[in-house]
Amino acid sequence: MLLLITEFNTVISEAVIVFLVELIYVYMYKLIRDIDDPFEYREGEQQGNAEVTLFPLREYIERLRERMKPYSGEVANWHESPSNPKGYL
């Protein structure tokens, strides 16, 4: 609104400043929309730049499961005790 009543020396400077301000507003709008929910994934939609990918976590869990297979009998019930026979955490 303030840009509408501001007088500039040349039309070129006016166009450049209005363009830059508009660019900042559009960028901020898209950034806020993207950061709003970084874990929001929808099938068939393009993912934004600020969305968090979960594949490193999934790969780590898979590697951990592979490493723990030899110990599966020992580790599966590590949290059981006489006061907690079902192993609830």
Secondary structure, DSSP 4 states (H G I P E B T S, - for coil): -HHHH---SSHHHHHHHHHHHHHHHHHHHHHHHHHS-TT---TTSPPPTTPPP-HHHHHHHHHHHHHHGGGHHHHTTTT-BTTBTT---
